[in-house]
């Protein structure tokens, strides 16, 4: 630390390390990036969550500034006792060149497991946990969409021993069976990166149908932003951190969460108009490249860090 003016921690879990280092280096400036779960985990049940609340949250208060990835995260942070003036909103960034692969309908069919000829493919990417709204979409929206609309939800399966949000994988599988969606919907757990990239560069529509779940939240919605960066038409719930990831009418559209008729109508409107869908997808790609590239976001971090370092 002797040759540096500042230290930036990658998440709130590292808060106690930052607070300890600050104790030994009081003239240095210490910062942390804060994600939604860095705050909401303190509300979970169990000894580990209680320990986190009593150690990590006080440690974060001792740092010089907290960089919040979403405005909803700031709201939750204030609720837990951290001053709002201690927080600065800086969204997540993405590396677009690392996301782009060639569009491939045949590869999508391989991933889906059957022919997609004459069909439209809707996708969601992210951990299979309750607040992502995959089960809600399967039970409420998919049954009222045309038969040629198919759906893949792909992402990490949360193990039983993992702290934080619990798995919703089995409930999603049950939703498929109970609604007769076996030929139209798939849940792909722990998807490999190459298949994920194929989906977000080739699917017809990207949805993030998040729902409100007490004690949990969407801190930002990075994969939703990745969908827009790859030229997908994105529909997302007007909820929590998704409102920071998606700018309504620019990088996607925000819809009322858990409103079946609104979601049904918008999905059909988009998938019935290929030219509109593709034109808007390209518009979204350009908007994300201009506003959410890591080059752009890194400058925001540097401006704020340099401002505080210069105060000493």
C-alpha angles and dihedrals in degrees: 000000000000094000096044132078096201144022123208117199119207098223145356094266087075092054096108090053091053093047091050093048090049089055090059095037105038094165094057123087120237127199137174136200108230124206126191096260090051086072106027093052087073088066095054122105124253141058095284093054091047090050090049091051093050097044111023100041094052088046091055090054089060095057120095097240140353120219107211119203092209140026091232087058088057090053092051091045092055090049090058093053107268115130114250090226087064090064133078124186115229116159125226117268131218137210102230096190089060091054101049121097132155116283110250126182092183092055090050089054090051090053093044092047099230143048118298095192109144091005137112119225122214118189141191122191125197145073114323096242131133101258092056087075097223093132090047091052092048095049100039113023108029094057091057097046124093115280093247092062112099130188138207123187110190133177148091122330110223111229121230092249096051116111120231125026116025126232120270094183099110092046090053092051089050090050090056093050096043093051098044093245098135093120096040107041136048134183112207113192123203093003116199116249096246092054090047090054091048091054097048091047097045111030121106096228138011119211133187101185095177121177133203112266120178112243094017137073146168105260095194119328103238097174090053089056089048089056091055090045088058093053098258121147102245129206116186138173114262089238141118117316094357086077088064096044096048123046106206112248093003109064098007142319129283116219132191107270117246094007103132098191093049092051094044094050095046095047091051092045092053098043093046092060113056096175093051091046094051095042092051091045090058091047090052092049091056093046093053092046091054098044111025107035114125088243089061096041094046089058090056090054092048093050093053095042094048090048092056096039090054090057094072 
